[in-house]
Amino acid sequence: MSAMMSSMCSTPIDKRTYQQFLLNVLGRHDNIASLESTFVMEEIKHEYSVSV
């Protein structure tokens, strides 16, 4: 499954396809009780340094 997720992360998909993946693939596993999904619309700030 990690190969599937890594390929999804590098490939743009539409919301409908993503929803279908969550419901029909992940949602059908007996060991998954619930799902929550968060995604980034755009990057606002890209700075990791601390000013001294």
Steps between C-alpha positions, in 0.01 A plus 500: 500500500788743564599483132143593407499797737841626389392489137180686592700769680707573192210487254227764497153346533158653518290506817249246368774243432649559844157461663442174314841373614420582863157340491558201272858402587585617850142505626447131424783375722373327813788639708418865425230634733489857367671727248600865510666686218677835485672653201691820428353741249816707467820576686491836673837512675809293435755604763651285769773726642473690827607865500766580759 
